[in-house]
Amino acid sequence: MNRLKLYAVALSLMGSVTCGALRAEEYNITVVTPETPTSFINLYLQIAYEKGFFKKNGLNVVEFLQLKGGPLATTSVVSGKADLTATDVEGIINATKAGYGIRAVSSPAPKLAYVVGARKEIASFKDLKGKPFAVSRAGALSQYVNFPFLAREGLTKNDIQWLSVGSSKDRMMALMADRVKAAVLYIDNAMELRDDPSIHFIAEISELLPLYAYELLIVRQEDIEKRPEKVIRIVQSIMEACRFLKDNREEAIASFIKWTSADPKIAAELYDFIVKRGVWGVNGGMTGPMLDNAVEVSIQNGVLDKPIPHEQFANFRFQEEALKRIGGPIPE
């Protein structure tokens, strides 16, 4: 073998050793979920954990914590107590606006899966003028996703009596008790009401907000700068979990029942609803137009007073790097 060939072989072996050493390095991580019990939509966090996607990618989960509320989960990442969670677009925009060092790195749930449930006497949004409407809190996503529907009916946000109730489950209970005439509900809770003759559904929020993400995956800016390999593996693990959910119906349903004690029939219907609408971000899900639209909606609803570039709260590098490793088109 001549000297040139020997040199080429040596370089190849060095590259293999370096790559192997890089992959061999493990990272300890703490994962927090934004909802308890979980929604089927963000079950990807549980799936990445219990099906071993984190472990396969060299991520050792030292704690898996289920919190009740996106703001609590986001605060855990901001404070350094957790390495990743999911949050809504409003949450990441507000956090970065306040100067916190976190960034969105993919969108495991790139489509909204909210529906508006209403009492039977409410035929449309027009009938809600002056009526109580349940939201999680004033200024939250569960409130302002309704504004386009109000505008379509010639109403303003001040025409509605907004009632801060709490979680989607709490809003569902308020609607059932006739404390409110309408509420924005996760599809999970809406499915529980499908046989209630006193309630029907007057809108799917994604109809007028097709480019608004349900959730973004967030990590600390410190990890982006100092431990980029760790972040790539986090994104890859969540992406693989989303693919598992989409491709393994029975196992996905069984896992959801395990984590939530949901009725099997409701769980099956819920799964089919989600898959039909392409809610899981099997290729990462995050796009520039999606984030720019979120900024525009935030301006319209007073969360922001002027436009900001999405680079201030999101980083596409890690979604693209994960896709290079596992294959798939870059979301557009």
C-alpha positions as CSV (number, residue, x, y, z in Angstrom):
1,M,0.0,0.0,0.0
2,N,1.5,3.3,-1.0
3,R,2.0,6.2,1.4
4,L,-1.0,8.2,0.1
5,K,-3.3,5.2,0.7
6,L,-1.9,4.7,4.1
7,Y,-2.6,8.3,5.0
8,A,-6.2,8.1,3.7
9,V,-6.8,4.9,5.8
10,A,-5.3,6.6,8.9
11,L,-7.6,9.7,8.5
12,S,-10.6,7.4,8.1
13,L,-9.8,5.5,11.2
14,M,-9.2,8.7,13.2
15,G,-12.6,10.0,12.0
16,S,-14.3,6.8,13.1
17,V,-12.7,6.9,16.5
18,T,-13.6,10.6,17.0
19,C,-17.2,10.0,16.0
20,G,-17.5,6.9,18.2
21,A,-16.1,8.8,21.2
22,L,-18.6,11.7,20.5
23,R,-21.5,9.3,20.4
24,A,-20.2,7.4,23.4
25,E,-20.4,10.5,25.6
26,E,-23.6,10.5,27.7
27,Y,-25.4,13.4,29.2
28,N,-27.6,13.3,32.3
29,I,-30.9,15.1,31.8
30,T,-34.0,16.1,33.7
31,V,-37.2,16.1,31.8
32,V,-40.4,18.0,32.9
33,T,-43.8,17.8,31.3
34,P,-46.2,20.7,31.1
35,E,-49.4,18.8,31.9
36,T,-50.6,16.3,34.4
37,P,-52.3,14.2,33.3
38,T,-50.7,14.4,29.9
39,S,-52.5,15.2,26.7
40,F,-52.2,12.6,24.0
41,I,-50.7,15.3,21.9
42,N,-47.6,15.8,24.1
43,L,-47.2,12.2,25.0
44,Y,-44.0,12.3,23.0
45,L,-42.1,13.2,26.2
46,Q,-43.4,10.1,28.0
47,I,-42.7,8.0,24.9
48,A,-39.1,9.2,24.5
49,Y,-38.6,8.2,28.1
50,E,-40.4,4.9,28.5
51,K,-39.6,3.5,25.0
52,G,-35.9,4.3,25.4
53,F,-35.3,6.9,22.8
54,F,-33.5,9.2,25.2
55,K,-31.3,6.2,26.3
56,K,-30.6,5.1,22.8
57,N,-29.2,8.5,22.0
58,G,-26.9,8.7,25.0
59,L,-29.2,10.7,27.3
60,N,-29.5,9.4,30.8
61,V,-32.8,10.6,32.4
62,V,-32.1,11.2,36.1
63,E,-35.5,12.7,36.7
64,F,-38.8,12.7,34.9
65,L,-41.2,15.1,36.5
66,Q,-44.8,15.8,35.6
67,L,-45.8,19.3,36.3
68,K,-49.2,21.0,36.1
69,G,-48.8,24.0,33.8
70,G,-46.6,25.2,31.0
71,P,-45.3,28.2,33.0
72,L,-44.1,25.9,35.8
73,A,-42.4,23.7,33.3
74,T,-40.8,26.6,31.5
75,T,-39.6,28.1,34.8
76,S,-37.9,24.7,35.6
77,V,-35.8,25.0,32.4
78,V,-35.1,28.7,32.9
79,S,-33.8,28.0,36.4
80,G,-31.6,25.1,35.3
81,K,-33.6,22.5,37.3
82,A,-34.6,20.8,34.0
83,D,-33.0,20.4,30.6
84,L,-36.1,20.4,28.4
85,T,-39.8,20.7,28.3
86,A,-42.6,21.7,25.9
87,T,-44.3,25.1,26.0
88,D,-46.7,27.1,23.9
89,V,-45.4,29.8,21.6
90,E,-46.7,32.5,23.9
91,G,-44.6,31.0,26.7
92,I,-41.3,31.1,24.8
93,I,-41.9,34.6,23.4
94,N,-42.7,36.0,26.8
95,A,-39.7,34.2,28.4
96,T,-37.2,35.5,25.8
97,K,-38.7,38.9,25.9
98,A,-38.0,39.0,29.6
99,G,-34.4,38.1,28.9
100,Y,-34.3,34.4,29.9
101,G,-31.8,32.2,28.2
102,I,-34.0,29.6,26.6
103,R,-34.7,28.8,23.0
104,A,-37.2,26.7,20.9
105,V,-35.4,24.0,18.9
106,S,-38.3,22.1,17.3
107,S,-42.1,21.8,17.3
108,P,-43.2,18.2,18.3
109,A,-46.8,19.5,18.1
110,P,-46.9,22.0,15.2
111,K,-50.7,22.2,14.9
112,L,-53.3,23.4,17.4
113,A,-55.7,20.7,18.5
114,Y,-58.2,22.9,20.5
115,V,-61.9,22.8,19.9
116,V,-64.5,25.2,21.3
117,G,-67.2,23.5,23.2
118,A,-70.5,25.3,23.9
119,R,-73.9,24.7,25.5
120,K,-76.5,23.5,23.0
121,E,-78.3,26.9,23.0
122,I,-75.1,28.5,21.5
123,A,-75.2,28.0,17.8
124,S,-72.2,30.1,16.9
125,F,-69.7,32.7,18.4
126,K,-72.3,35.4,17.6
127,D,-74.5,33.9,20.4
128,L,-71.8,34.3,22.9
129,K,-72.1,38.1,23.1
130,G,-72.3,39.0,26.8
131,K,-72.0,35.4,27.9
132,P,-69.3,33.8,30.1
133,F,-66.5,32.0,28.3
134,A,-64.0,29.8,30.2
135,V,-60.2,30.4,29.6
136,S,-57.2,29.4,31.6
137,R,-56.4,33.0,32.5
138,A,-56.7,36.5,30.9
139,G,-54.2,37.0,28.1
140,A,-53.4,33.3,27.7
141,L,-53.5,31.3,24.5
142,S,-56.8,29.7,25.5
143,Q,-58.3,33.3,25.3
144,Y,-56.7,34.8,22.2
145,V,-57.1,31.9,19.9
146,N,-60.8,32.8,19.9
147,F,-60.2,36.3,18.6
148,P,-60.2,35.5,14.9
149,F,-63.5,33.7,15.3
150,L,-65.0,36.6,17.1
151,A,-63.8,39.0,14.4
152,R,-65.4,36.8,11.7
153,E,-68.8,37.2,13.6
154,G,-68.3,41.0,14.0
155,L,-67.5,40.8,17.7
156,T,-64.6,42.1,19.7
157,K,-62.9,40.5,22.7
158,N,-64.8,43.0,25.0
159,D,-68.1,41.5,23.9
160,I,-67.4,38.3,25.9
161,Q,-67.3,37.7,29.6
162,W,-63.9,36.0,30.0
163,L,-63.8,33.7,33.1
164,S,-60.4,32.5,34.3
165,V,-61.0,28.9,35.3
166,G,-57.7,27.0,34.9
167,S,-56.8,23.9,33.0
168,S,-58.7,22.4,30.1
169,K,-60.1,19.8,32.5
170,D,-61.3,22.6,34.8
171,R,-62.8,24.4,31.8
172,M,-64.6,21.2,30.8
173,M,-66.1,20.9,34.2
174,A,-67.3,24.5,34.2
175,L,-69.0,23.9,30.8
176,M,-70.7,20.8,32.0
177,A,-72.0,22.6,35.1
178,D,-73.3,25.4,33.0
179,R,-71.1,27.9,34.8
180,V,-70.0,29.1,31.3
181,K,-71.6,29.0,27.9
182,A,-68.4,28.0,26.0
183,A,-64.8,27.0,26.6
184,V,-61.6,26.2,24.7
185,L,-60.8,22.6,25.3
186,Y,-58.0,20.2,24.5
187,I,-59.3,17.6,22.1
188,D,-58.7,15.0,24.9
189,N,-61.3,16.7,27.1
190,A,-63.6,17.4,24.2
191,M,-63.7,13.6,23.4
192,E,-65.0,13.1,27.0
193,L,-68.0,15.3,26.1
194,R,-68.9,13.8,22.8
195,D,-72.0,11.9,24.2
196,D,-73.2,14.8,26.4
197,P,-76.5,16.0,24.8
198,S,-76.2,19.5,26.4
199,I,-72.9,20.3,24.7
200,H,-71.7,20.5,21.1
201,F,-68.6,21.9,19.3
202,I,-68.7,25.1,17.3
203,A,-65.1,25.4,16.1
204,E,-61.8,23.8,15.6
205,I,-59.2,26.5,16.3
206,S,-56.8,25.3,13.6
207,E,-59.4,26.3,11.0
208,L,-58.4,30.0,11.4
209,L,-55.0,29.5,12.9
210,P,-53.4,26.8,10.7
211,L,-49.8,28.1,11.2
212,Y,-49.9,28.4,15.0
213,A,-48.0,25.6,16.9
214,Y,-49.6,23.8,19.8
215,E,-46.2,23.3,21.5
216,L,-42.5,24.0,21.0
217,L,-39.6,22.0,22.5
218,I,-37.3,24.3,24.6
219,V,-33.8,24.0,26.0
220,R,-31.4,26.3,27.7
221,Q,-29.2,28.7,25.7
222,E,-26.3,27.6,27.7
223,D,-26.6,24.0,26.4
224,I,-27.0,25.4,22.8
225,E,-23.7,27.2,23.2
226,K,-21.7,24.7,25.3
227,R,-23.2,21.3,24.6
228,P,-24.7,21.4,21.1
229,E,-24.4,17.6,20.8
230,K,-26.6,17.2,23.8
231,V,-29.3,19.4,22.2
232,I,-29.1,17.5,18.9
233,R,-29.8,14.2,20.7
234,I,-32.7,15.8,22.7
235,V,-34.3,16.9,19.4
236,Q,-33.6,13.6,17.7
237,S,-35.1,11.6,20.7
238,I,-38.3,13.7,20.6
239,M,-38.5,13.4,16.8
240,E,-38.2,9.6,17.0
241,A,-40.9,9.5,19.7
242,C,-43.3,11.5,17.5
243,R,-42.6,9.0,14.7
244,F,-43.2,6.1,17.1
245,L,-46.6,7.6,18.1
246,K,-47.6,8.0,14.5
247,D,-46.6,4.5,13.3
248,N,-47.6,2.4,16.3
249,R,-51.3,2.9,17.0
250,E,-51.9,0.2,19.5
251,E,-48.8,0.8,21.5
252,A,-49.4,4.5,21.5
253,I,-53.0,4.0,22.8
254,A,-51.8,1.6,25.5
255,S,-49.2,4.1,26.6
256,F,-51.7,6.9,26.8
257,I,-54.1,4.8,28.9
258,K,-51.2,3.8,31.2
259,W,-50.3,7.5,31.9
260,T,-53.8,8.9,32.1
261,S,-56.2,6.0,32.9
262,A,-58.3,7.1,29.9
263,D,-61.3,5.1,28.6
264,P,-59.9,2.8,25.9
265,K,-62.7,3.8,23.4
266,I,-62.0,7.5,23.9
267,A,-58.3,7.0,23.6
268,A,-58.7,5.2,20.3
269,E,-60.9,7.9,18.9
270,L,-58.5,10.5,20.1
271,Y,-55.6,8.9,18.5
272,D,-57.3,8.7,15.1
273,F,-58.4,12.3,15.4
274,I,-54.7,13.4,16.0
275,V,-53.2,11.3,13.3
276,K,-55.7,12.4,10.7
277,R,-54.8,16.1,11.4
278,G,-51.0,15.5,11.4
279,V,-50.5,17.0,14.8
280,W,-47.2,15.3,15.6
281,G,-44.0,16.8,14.3
282,V,-42.4,13.7,12.9
283,N,-39.7,15.8,11.1
284,G,-39.3,18.4,13.8
285,G,-42.3,20.6,12.8
286,M,-40.8,24.0,13.4
287,T,-40.9,26.5,10.5
288,G,-40.1,30.1,10.0
289,P,-43.6,31.0,8.7
290,M,-45.1,29.4,11.8
291,L,-42.9,31.4,14.2
292,D,-43.4,34.7,12.2
293,N,-47.2,34.1,12.3
294,A,-46.9,33.6,16.1
295,V,-45.2,36.9,16.4
296,E,-47.9,38.6,14.4
297,V,-50.6,37.0,16.5
298,S,-48.8,38.1,19.7
299,I,-48.7,41.7,18.4
300,Q,-52.4,41.6,17.6
301,N,-53.2,40.3,21.1
302,G,-50.9,42.7,23.0
303,V,-48.3,40.1,24.1
304,L,-45.8,42.1,22.0
305,D,-45.8,45.8,21.1
306,K,-43.6,45.4,18.0
307,P,-42.3,42.6,15.7
308,I,-39.2,40.6,16.7
309,P,-37.2,38.2,14.5
310,H,-37.9,34.6,15.4
311,E,-34.1,34.1,15.8
312,Q,-34.5,35.8,19.1
313,F,-36.5,32.9,20.5
314,A,-35.8,29.9,18.2
315,N,-32.8,28.0,16.7
316,F,-33.3,25.8,13.7
317,R,-29.8,24.2,13.7
318,F,-30.6,21.3,15.9
319,Q,-33.8,20.2,14.1
320,E,-31.8,20.2,10.9
321,E,-28.9,18.3,12.4
322,A,-31.2,15.7,13.9
323,L,-32.9,15.2,10.5
324,K,-29.5,14.6,8.9
325,R,-29.0,11.7,11.3
326,I,-32.4,10.0,11.0
327,G,-33.6,11.2,7.6
328,G,-36.6,13.2,6.6
329,P,-37.5,16.5,4.8
330,I,-36.8,19.8,6.5
331,P,-40.2,21.4,7.4
332,E,-41.0,24.4,5.3
